[in-house]
Every structure is written in structure tokens, then in C-alpha cells.
Amino acid sequence: MLDELKKVRFPLETGLLIAFCLFLPLVEFWKNLALLAYFIVWTVNRARTRDFGGPWRVSDTLAALWLAGAFLSAYFAGLQGNAWSKTGDVAVSTLLFWLVMRAGYRQRELRWTSGALVVSMLAGTMLGFFRMWSGIGKTGMMQLYSVGHVNHTAIYLAIMLGLCASWTFARWRAWRLERRWFALAAIVLTFAALTATWSRAALAMGAIAVFVLAIAWWPRWRAPLITSALAIVIAIAGLVGFGAGVVRKQIEYAAKDNVFSLRDGIWRTGLAAWEEYPWFGVGKDNYGLITPERVRAWRVAAGKDYDASRYVQFPHAHSLYVNTLAERGAVGLATLAACLVAALAALLRFRPRPADADFAWLAWGGAASAWLVTAGVGLVNTTFHHEHGLLAALLLALWLSTLPARPASS
């Protein structure tokens, strides 16, 4: 290990990135400090070597558009509030994506980074279970300490479930027995933690992500699809049979004819704001400022009916797409769509070949999991921000960094 560390081109920079991954779901202060230090050291190293990652690429253009869309919506925000301060979340995740994608890390450094994400997630889930069982956690549900809210935790865990599955699929045949048992234990623990969040969408999408990854692995190895299908059937039977919290939640909401948990009313509120501010929206993080009084005034001014019972005020839209449309308007939604479509196209076009190295499949699987969970859970929850946004950006960047550089003009 020490010999490998000596061969690392930028040991301090790499160490800071790994430290950030270790702190990401665990400790807020040290996570932020490690990330800030990483940004500074990366910039100093690249200025010193005059190597910023090669020519401008399509992914650079999309990242710039995503960032520009956020700042344009802040400048033209329809409502005063947190629009400017909250663009920092977009800027940080975009900058992390940019720097990691252009860093030129070697395979072992990328492997250490991915491993640090798994280690920190497992440590976070064990701490989360302790807080649940000891009564320290107030919600009684799983929360990763630095990730916070159960919905945020669920999205993070769903992405990590896909990463753990990808690592297992990629390396299973090369591992000794003890490593295989550890990999299986990691998947089971991650799934159990995800179940303990009671998030229906994240749990479903996490299972779908694993199944889709197993299908993708079919040309290389057929066992993942068979075992994943069997495991999902057993998991569903177990959840239903033992009356898991997520199952009871679904039954309770169905009995109250509230399967979407008031989301239809929340979405109508967001769409009403978008009709008023169609191009740049109300401003990032201003969804909570869309009050019933404002919706009523907008509807009346437009000559439309207003039924207060059909609109629900909430801090966010419980949907990546409605939230983006309401807060950043059509311009913001267009940049989001461009990024998601381009990422999906790249994942499909550059999927590893059966003969490619294990790490190529691992990196691709992590990026695919990030895309599937972000886009899928985003239908009914606000994904791609805070810790799970940083995680998704990092996994996509790790994979893109393994591909040959293709200039934007090619």
C-alpha cells in the first residue's frame, strides 16, 4: 500500500478526495473542510503543472449550461428569497464533477475513492441503526448523520445499493470467499438501511437499479440477473410477510386515498408558479414562498378558477422536474433535460464490452446507478442536491474520467 501511495501523482489531493468521501455521509464540518481543501489543492496542482485535463468536451459544455441556468434563474428570480445563496449547492456539485472528471486519476486512485464511499456508507448505516434502536434518532427511521432527512438518506442509499451491486457483479469471480461474504453483507446491510427509511420510491428504484444493472451484465456474466431477480422476489415477500414499515405506510396511504402523500396538490402549486414565471421561475429554494394567497392572486389575475383544497404549500415540490420547473423555469428544466439525456446517451453508447476490465464495469455501474436513482426517484422526490447530489455528480465524474477524452467538436 505504501509503495502504491508513493506512485500517486498528487498524494495530498487524492487524500483529500478520499477524506471527503469518508466524511460525506458522516460529519458535516469535516466533509465541507475536506471538499474546500480539495478544490484549493487541485487548482494549485493544475496551475503548477499547467494540465487542466485536456480539451473542452461535451460534458464540460453541459456542466457549464447547468451552472449557468442556476445563476440565470437566480438573477431573474420571480420572488425574493434564497435564490442567490442556494445556487451554491449547484455550484459545488458542478465544480466537484468538473475537477474529478478532469483530474486524470489512475485506476487505483479511482478504486480507492469508490471504496471510501462504500466504507463511509456502511459506517453511516451502522451509526444510523444504533441511533434508531437506542432512541437517539427522533424519527425512528434510518438517517445518515450528515445526510439528514430520511428522504435524502433514502436517495443516497439507493445510489449506493447500485454501486455495491456493481462492485459485486464486477469482482465476484476474482474474489476469495471471505471477500464475497463481505460484499453480500454490504448489499444486505444497505438494503436493510434503505428499507428502514420507509421511502417507497427510493426502495423501489434501488431494486430496479440493481435489476437493470444485472440485465446490463448479461453479455459478460449471466449469474447477476438470475440471483438479483430471486433476491428481489425474496425481499418483497419478506417485506410484505413481516409487515415492514414501508409496506404499512403504503397500506395506510392507500386506505386514505392519499397514495401520493399530497403530492398532486404540491405539484399544482408549483405549476401555478411556473405559469406566472415561465422562463426563470421563482428562484432556487423559493418553492416554500409559493403561498396560497399568491396562487389565488395569480389564478384570479389570469381569469382562472381557484379552489384552495387543490393546492398545498410545501418547502419543495417532491419532484425533481416540477421543482426545477417552478424554481428555475423552462430554461432550468431545459438544462436539466439536456444533462440527463446526454448522460443517458453516454451510458448507453459507452457501456463496457464483455472483455473490458472489472473496473470499467464497476465505474460504469456506479454512474448508471446514480443516473437511474436520480432520474427515477426524481419523479416523486427532489433529487440531485445536497449530499446525494454530490454523490451522483462524483460517480458520474469517476466514470467519465475513465473514457478517452473526446473534444466537443468531435
VMD Tcl script that draws the C-alpha trace (Angstrom):
set ca {
  {0.00 0.00 0.00}
  {2.83 2.43 0.89}
  {4.57 1.68 -2.41}
  {1.35 2.45 -4.28}
  {0.92 5.72 -2.38}
  {4.43 6.77 -3.44}
  {3.41 6.38 -7.09}
  {0.37 8.68 -6.76}
  {0.92 11.85 -8.77}
  {-0.84 14.17 -6.30}
  {-0.97 12.35 -2.93}
  {-2.37 15.28 -0.90}
  {-5.07 15.99 -3.48}
  {-6.03 12.33 -3.72}
  {-6.04 12.00 0.06}
  {-8.37 14.97 0.40}
  {-10.80 13.49 -2.14}
  {-10.81 10.19 -0.26}
  {-11.28 12.05 3.03}
  {-14.26 13.89 1.52}
  {-15.78 10.54 0.51}
  {-15.24 9.17 4.01}
  {-16.84 12.19 5.67}
  {-19.65 12.69 3.10}
  {-22.45 10.83 4.94}
  {-20.92 11.12 8.41}
  {-19.64 14.54 9.53}
  {-20.79 17.86 8.08}
  {-17.86 20.06 9.18}
  {-15.05 17.75 8.08}
  {-16.85 16.93 4.83}
  {-17.02 20.63 3.92}
  {-13.45 21.27 5.04}
  {-12.07 18.34 3.03}
  {-14.01 19.45 -0.06}
  {-12.82 23.06 0.20}
  {-9.23 21.92 0.69}
  {-9.56 19.56 -2.29}
  {-10.75 22.41 -4.53}
  {-7.80 24.58 -3.50}
  {-5.13 21.88 -3.78}
  {-6.49 20.66 -7.15}
  {-6.29 24.20 -8.55}
  {-2.74 24.74 -7.24}
  {-1.58 21.40 -8.63}
  {-3.04 22.03 -12.08}
  {-1.71 25.59 -12.24}
  {1.73 24.27 -11.32}
  {1.70 21.50 -13.94}
  {-0.32 23.52 -16.49}
  {-2.51 20.49 -17.06}
  {-6.23 21.10 -16.58}
  {-7.47 17.90 -18.16}
  {-7.16 18.36 -21.89}
  {-9.52 19.88 -24.47}
  {-13.05 21.15 -23.87}
  {-15.62 18.35 -24.12}
  {-19.37 17.92 -24.46}
  {-19.63 17.09 -20.77}
  {-17.92 20.41 -19.96}
  {-20.49 22.29 -22.04}
  {-23.39 20.55 -20.31}
  {-21.93 21.25 -16.87}
  {-21.49 24.92 -17.82}
  {-25.09 25.10 -19.05}
  {-26.35 23.50 -15.83}
  {-24.44 26.04 -13.76}
  {-25.41 28.97 -15.97}
  {-29.07 28.01 -15.78}
  {-28.95 28.13 -11.99}
  {-27.37 31.59 -11.92}
  {-29.75 32.94 -14.59}
  {-32.73 31.76 -12.55}
  {-31.26 33.50 -9.51}
  {-30.73 36.75 -11.42}
  {-34.24 36.71 -12.94}
  {-35.96 35.08 -9.95}
  {-39.65 35.91 -9.75}
  {-39.65 36.01 -5.94}
  {-37.16 37.41 -3.48}
  {-35.69 34.84 -1.13}
  {-32.81 32.37 -1.13}
  {-32.24 32.18 -4.88}
  {-28.68 33.52 -4.84}
  {-27.45 31.77 -1.70}
  {-28.83 28.38 -2.72}
  {-27.14 28.39 -6.11}
  {-24.05 27.47 -4.10}
  {-25.36 23.89 -3.89}
  {-25.42 23.68 -7.70}
  {-22.01 25.34 -7.99}
  {-20.35 22.96 -5.52}
  {-21.67 19.77 -7.13}
  {-20.80 21.07 -10.62}
  {-17.29 22.04 -9.54}
  {-16.74 18.63 -7.93}
  {-17.92 16.97 -11.15}
  {-15.61 19.13 -13.26}
  {-12.48 18.67 -11.17}
  {-12.78 14.89 -10.71}
  {-13.65 14.32 -14.37}
  {-10.59 16.32 -15.50}
  {-8.17 15.16 -12.79}
  {-6.68 12.25 -14.72}
  {-6.64 9.89 -11.75}
  {-5.31 6.40 -12.28}
  {-7.47 3.34 -11.85}
  {-6.26 2.52 -8.35}
  {-6.97 6.07 -7.17}
  {-10.49 5.88 -8.56}
  {-10.89 2.48 -6.91}
  {-9.81 3.91 -3.55}
  {-12.32 6.73 -3.97}
  {-15.16 4.31 -4.72}
  {-14.10 2.13 -1.80}
  {-14.13 5.10 0.55}
  {-17.74 5.80 -0.45}
  {-18.71 2.23 0.42}
  {-16.84 2.24 3.74}
  {-18.36 5.54 4.85}
  {-21.85 4.43 3.82}
  {-21.54 1.20 5.83}
  {-20.24 3.10 8.85}
  {-23.10 5.58 8.47}
  {-25.75 2.87 8.32}
  {-24.40 1.15 11.43}
  {-24.48 4.51 13.25}
  {-27.99 5.07 11.90}
  {-29.21 1.71 13.20}
  {-27.66 2.48 16.60}
  {-29.47 5.82 16.73}
  {-32.74 4.12 15.77}
  {-32.52 1.30 18.32}
  {-31.16 3.47 21.14}
  {-33.88 6.09 20.72}
  {-31.41 8.89 19.98}
  {-32.85 9.30 16.49}
  {-36.09 11.25 16.80}
  {-37.81 9.94 13.67}
  {-37.41 6.22 14.40}
  {-36.26 5.79 10.80}
  {-32.85 5.48 9.18}
  {-30.90 8.71 8.77}
  {-27.27 9.02 7.72}
  {-25.91 11.55 10.16}
  {-24.55 14.14 7.72}
  {-27.17 13.47 5.04}
  {-30.08 14.16 7.35}
  {-33.73 13.85 6.34}
  {-34.94 10.31 5.69}
  {-35.80 11.12 2.07}
  {-32.28 12.42 1.45}
  {-30.84 9.38 3.20}
  {-33.02 7.05 1.12}
  {-31.84 8.57 -2.17}
  {-28.21 8.32 -1.05}
  {-28.61 4.68 -0.01}
  {-30.43 3.74 -3.23}
  {-27.49 5.05 -5.28}
  {-25.02 3.23 -3.03}
  {-27.01 -0.01 -3.33}
  {-26.36 0.13 -7.07}
  {-22.66 0.85 -6.51}
  {-22.32 -2.10 -4.10}
  {-24.14 -4.38 -6.55}
  {-21.91 -3.21 -9.41}
  {-18.76 -3.87 -7.40}
  {-20.03 -7.36 -6.52}
  {-21.01 -8.17 -10.10}
  {-17.66 -6.91 -11.42}
  {-15.33 -8.60 -8.94}
  {-17.19 -11.69 -7.68}
  {-15.30 -14.24 -9.74}
  {-11.92 -12.72 -8.82}
  {-12.56 -12.57 -5.06}
  {-11.75 -15.11 -2.40}
  {-14.60 -16.49 -0.29}
  {-14.26 -14.00 2.57}
  {-14.49 -11.03 0.23}
  {-17.58 -12.48 -1.37}
  {-19.25 -12.78 2.02}
  {-18.28 -9.19 2.85}
  {-19.77 -7.96 -0.45}
  {-23.02 -9.81 0.18}
  {-23.17 -8.45 3.74}
  {-22.65 -4.91 2.41}
  {-25.55 -5.30 -0.03}
  {-27.84 -6.76 2.64}
  {-26.96 -4.01 5.13}
  {-27.51 -1.29 2.54}
  {-30.87 -2.76 1.54}
  {-31.92 -3.11 5.18}
  {-30.96 0.52 5.83}
  {-32.85 1.63 2.72}
  {-35.92 -0.28 3.91}
  {-35.64 1.44 7.30}
  {-36.08 4.86 5.65}
  {-39.67 3.88 4.72}
  {-39.18 5.61 1.37}
  {-41.34 3.80 -1.15}
  {-39.86 5.44 -4.25}
  {-36.20 5.05 -3.23}
  {-36.69 1.43 -2.19}
  {-38.45 0.57 -5.45}
  {-35.91 2.45 -7.56}
  {-32.98 0.92 -5.70}
  {-34.30 -2.56 -6.52}
  {-34.98 -1.54 -10.13}
  {-31.47 -0.12 -10.45}
  {-29.93 -3.41 -9.29}
  {-32.14 -5.34 -11.71}
  {-31.26 -3.04 -14.63}
  {-27.56 -3.37 -13.80}
  {-27.92 -7.15 -13.73}
  {-29.52 -7.03 -17.20}
  {-26.62 -4.89 -18.43}
  {-24.19 -7.51 -17.10}
  {-25.85 -10.33 -19.10}
  {-23.39 -10.32 -22.04}
  {-20.49 -10.56 -19.58}
  {-21.93 -12.83 -16.89}
  {-25.44 -14.22 -16.54}
  {-25.48 -15.04 -12.83}
  {-26.25 -11.46 -11.63}
  {-29.60 -11.37 -13.43}
  {-30.76 -14.70 -12.07}
  {-29.63 -14.05 -8.49}
  {-30.91 -10.46 -8.48}
  {-34.35 -11.50 -9.68}
  {-34.52 -14.19 -7.00}
  {-33.25 -11.82 -4.29}
  {-35.82 -9.15 -5.21}
  {-38.68 -11.68 -5.06}
  {-37.48 -12.91 -1.65}
  {-37.08 -9.32 -0.40}
  {-40.60 -8.34 -1.49}
  {-42.05 -11.45 0.15}
  {-40.13 -10.70 3.34}
  {-41.21 -7.07 3.48}
  {-44.86 -7.96 2.96}
  {-44.78 -11.01 5.21}
  {-43.18 -9.21 8.14}
  {-45.24 -6.04 7.68}
  {-42.30 -3.72 7.16}
  {-42.81 -0.04 7.86}
  {-42.65 0.88 4.19}
  {-45.45 -1.64 3.46}
  {-47.61 -0.35 6.33}
  {-47.04 3.19 5.04}
  {-48.30 2.25 1.58}
  {-51.37 0.47 3.01}
  {-52.17 3.44 5.27}
  {-51.90 5.97 2.45}
  {-53.95 3.78 0.12}
  {-56.70 3.47 2.74}
  {-56.84 7.26 3.00}
  {-56.87 7.62 -0.80}
  {-53.62 9.57 -0.48}
  {-51.14 7.34 -2.27}
  {-49.11 10.33 -3.48}
  {-48.96 11.88 0.01}
  {-50.47 15.22 -1.11}
  {-48.01 15.47 -3.97}
  {-50.72 16.26 -6.51}
  {-51.60 19.43 -4.58}
  {-47.93 20.31 -4.12}
  {-47.33 19.90 -7.86}
  {-50.33 22.07 -8.77}
  {-48.84 24.81 -6.60}
  {-45.55 24.57 -8.44}
  {-47.20 24.58 -11.86}
  {-49.20 27.66 -10.90}
  {-45.94 29.44 -10.07}
  {-44.41 28.31 -13.36}
  {-47.37 29.76 -15.29}
  {-46.66 33.09 -13.59}
  {-42.88 32.97 -14.10}
  {-42.44 30.64 -17.11}
  {-38.83 31.33 -18.15}
  {-36.75 31.51 -14.97}
  {-39.18 30.51 -12.21}
  {-39.48 31.84 -8.68}
  {-35.80 31.24 -7.83}
  {-33.93 28.31 -6.31}
  {-35.14 27.25 -2.86}
  {-38.09 29.67 -3.10}
  {-40.71 26.94 -3.51}
  {-41.87 27.50 0.06}
  {-42.66 31.12 -0.83}
  {-45.42 30.00 -3.20}
  {-48.21 30.70 -0.73}
  {-51.95 30.05 -1.20}
  {-52.51 33.81 -1.32}
  {-50.07 34.20 -4.19}
  {-51.53 31.26 -6.10}
  {-55.02 32.69 -5.67}
  {-53.92 36.12 -6.89}
  {-52.20 34.62 -9.94}
  {-55.18 32.50 -10.85}
  {-57.66 35.33 -10.43}
  {-55.50 37.73 -12.46}
  {-55.38 35.14 -15.24}
  {-59.16 34.72 -15.13}
  {-58.95 31.14 -13.88}
  {-60.83 29.36 -11.10}
  {-59.19 28.83 -7.73}
  {-60.07 26.01 -5.31}
  {-57.92 26.23 -2.18}
  {-58.36 22.50 -1.45}
  {-56.48 21.60 -4.65}
  {-53.27 23.43 -3.71}
  {-50.75 22.56 -0.99}
  {-47.90 24.78 0.16}
  {-44.64 22.94 0.82}
  {-40.91 23.82 1.03}
  {-40.15 21.83 -2.14}
  {-42.05 20.05 -4.89}
  {-41.32 16.41 -4.00}
  {-40.29 16.09 -7.65}
  {-37.03 16.98 -9.34}
  {-38.85 18.01 -12.50}
  {-41.68 20.08 -11.01}
  {-39.26 21.66 -8.54}
  {-36.88 22.64 -11.35}
  {-39.73 23.97 -13.49}
  {-41.17 26.07 -10.67}
  {-37.89 27.37 -9.25}
  {-35.81 27.72 -12.45}
  {-38.47 27.85 -15.15}
  {-38.34 26.47 -18.66}
  {-34.67 27.44 -19.03}
  {-33.74 25.44 -15.93}
  {-35.80 22.45 -16.98}
  {-34.21 22.51 -20.43}
  {-30.70 22.39 -18.94}
  {-31.74 19.56 -16.61}
  {-33.24 17.60 -19.51}
  {-30.11 18.18 -21.62}
  {-27.84 16.88 -18.84}
  {-29.98 13.83 -18.10}
  {-30.44 12.89 -21.75}
  {-26.75 13.38 -22.53}
  {-25.71 11.29 -19.53}
  {-28.10 8.50 -20.51}
  {-26.86 8.58 -24.11}
  {-23.27 8.33 -22.91}
  {-24.09 5.43 -20.56}
  {-25.75 3.53 -23.39}
  {-23.15 4.36 -26.02}
  {-20.06 3.68 -23.92}
  {-21.27 0.70 -21.90}
  {-18.26 -1.58 -21.32}
  {-17.68 -4.56 -23.56}
  {-17.72 -8.07 -22.03}
  {-13.93 -8.33 -22.29}
  {-13.25 -4.96 -20.61}
  {-11.57 -4.77 -17.20}
  {-13.52 -5.22 -13.97}
  {-13.03 -1.59 -13.00}
  {-14.56 -0.36 -16.26}
  {-17.74 -2.22 -15.32}
  {-17.61 -1.04 -11.71}
  {-17.22 2.63 -12.70}
  {-19.96 2.35 -15.32}
  {-22.30 0.63 -12.86}
  {-21.83 3.35 -10.24}
  {-22.60 6.06 -12.80}
  {-25.62 4.13 -14.11}
  {-26.94 3.71 -10.58}
  {-26.56 7.45 -9.94}
  {-28.48 8.25 -13.13}
  {-31.26 5.71 -12.56}
  {-31.95 6.76 -8.98}
  {-31.65 10.49 -9.68}
  {-33.95 10.37 -12.70}
  {-36.32 7.69 -11.37}
  {-36.82 8.83 -7.78}
  {-36.86 12.38 -9.17}
  {-40.37 11.72 -10.48}
  {-41.75 11.82 -6.92}
  {-38.95 13.36 -4.87}
  {-36.49 16.21 -5.17}
  {-33.22 14.55 -6.10}
  {-29.84 15.88 -7.27}
  {-28.99 18.25 -4.44}
  {-27.09 18.21 -1.15}
  {-25.19 15.01 -0.30}
  {-26.96 12.72 -2.75}
  {-26.40 15.32 -5.48}
  {-22.68 15.38 -4.65}
  {-22.64 11.58 -4.69}
  {-24.34 11.40 -8.10}
  {-22.03 14.05 -9.57}
  {-18.97 12.25 -8.18}
  {-19.94 8.81 -9.52}
  {-20.68 10.21 -12.98}
  {-17.35 12.06 -12.97}
  {-15.42 8.98 -11.85}
  {-16.81 7.01 -14.78}
  {-16.39 9.78 -17.38}
  {-12.78 10.22 -16.30}
  {-12.07 6.63 -17.42}
  {-13.23 7.33 -21.00}
  {-10.88 8.65 -23.71}
  {-11.14 12.44 -23.95}
  {-13.40 13.44 -26.85}
  {-13.31 17.14 -27.78}
  {-16.65 18.95 -28.07}
  {-16.06 19.41 -31.80}
  {-15.74 15.66 -32.46}
}
mol new
graphics top color blue
foreach p $ca { graphics top sphere $p radius 0.5 }
foreach p [lrange $ca 0 end-1] q [lrange $ca 1 end] { graphics top cylinder $p $q radius 0.2 }
display resetview
